[in-house]
């Protein structure tokens, strides 16, 4: 039995309309946290299992994706920077940038990328999207130094120092990161009126998924 199926019955019974059916969130494992829960993440937890990981509330995940998208959409596309030092986030941030006009850094974040205007790889960003506060710490620290707001996808074990807006979610799974970034891209474009209020991207969220063969190279 897959981890997603194993913990699917641990998610709250969702009645309100979500950005995607609750089943899609569950199949992607967006609700699966870690075995540790930081104090700052407790408000996003639906249930704690004594023999398993913490379970995130998909309603709160959905709500925060909407809030984050509205915030990100208020910036000029090329001033939005999405980063991921975690391999499973490489394709999601690149696809997010491709569809929304943002910039992306997939892989090692070169020190000075945000803070040093004389660096060849410098990016003049006004908002940062981090895939994981733990592994994207360098980017978050630089954003904080220059006063750039930080949006971060955070699992239950995350430390939220210098994070301004958190999107709770499983940031360690391929499908989960793909779905979160796909939804974020779709909502940003809807907010900007590039898409109709009920419009969709021309690709499914699976197109945002980093393939295992890519990670293993």
Steps between C-alpha positions, in 0.01 A plus 500: 500500500636842402567767761237722338231230523608397846436846642216610271240417764685724747416817308197708602172445321490802272165652409591848373609535138875471455730597213511131407298209641621384840588166345761669280669653803498163673628306199791744470575463870482874563358437848779273625731673746804373686537326837592835657280807538643844570293728721447746216346226281252358750216720378515328161484145638178303480609193690801349674545125486696329779645255246533720194562847359297809578212555260446847354155648451442515123247782548775716648742397226243606242428827679869592520558424131224749417644764734856450373391514135316828553808644671745377233276625219536856630867506391638539151558149364877535445552618857363174643771247580420133571781284637556137589818337621305178546511288178130418504434873477712561190230446238221662706684833538608497136148431379357762735741754351421389145126552540499813716800689362690472827867413548618167638813358661499120506795347682778672689420859592815701433576734794437859397233415242264745670736720699791563263405710192851454358464123485450362150210285619337780701119512493314817586208343686218657698351182645646155567322165487694230686420131463635406842612738778765250610684437174432844348643678802763693301240655272271586791782664696594713199139601442475603864816711476362710215144512632337269246187317623526122511229249414597146597352153463548342841446157648425444867867501602577841349661791679340817371768758579486777238196341330218750449232276350493124540328244279468184708561186297714198435814655350690173483283314250519522121126498439426732789744770388375466144138549603571794731701688236246415229218637712706803595575574134135457403378726778758768422386507137134505602566792734681687223204427267728312262267206560128512558390459865437134428770466235761226497861469396551317168680219684412279796691523826697190403689719251644688800634179652873436512570161346696248702751454218581872514571485875719191468738648240 
